[in-house]
Structures are given as structure tokens and as C-alpha cells.
Amino acid sequence: MAQKAKDVVTFLARSSKRVAVSAVGGLLVLVGLAMFVLPGPGILVVVLGFAILGTEYAWAAAALERTKRVAEQAARIAKDTAGSAVDSVGRTVKRPFRR
């Protein structure tokens, strides 16, 4: 009987950890997705949510890797766009003032 009680306690402890990780990670992912249209650091919160979920679920770890790749690609595009905007402003033709 003592072995079964120990098994039940172990099962409940493991299950409660999984439930807590699922709730917190899922909430962070949802809040991060909402931040894509609302003010806030949406991609960072989504990454954090997937990182938490990835401690218990393999699919979340894979989603975290995809999210990181997309974020790096977005950063590269933003950097290239900002660089080309600065270059184009520097190359504007200065016209004399006319009345």
C-alpha cells in the first residue's frame, strides 16, 4: 500500500508541474500574440512562452526554434531596410531654393 501512495503522490506532483507549465507558457504565448497588435514587446513574450512550454513539450521546443529563426530574419530585414533608408537620404540631390 505504501508503494501505491508514493506513486500517487509522484504522479500528482508531476502532473501539477505540467499543468502549471502549460498554463503559464500558454498564457504568455497568447499575451505575446495580442501584443503584435497592441503596444508591447510581442515577439519577446512569445519566445518566453515557448521557452517555458519547451521544458515540458517537444513541439514547443521546435516552435521556439522556428520563432527564433523568424525573429532573426525580421531583425535582418529591419536592419537592411534602415540601412538603405539612411543611404537614400544621404544621396538626395540638393536643389537650389526657388521662389
Secondary structure, 3 states (H helix, E strand, C coil): CHHHHHHHHHHHHHHHHHHHHHHHHHHHHHHHHHCCCCCCCHHHHHHHHHHHHCCCCHHHHHHHHHHHHHHHHHHHHHHHHHHHHHHHHHCCCCCCCCC
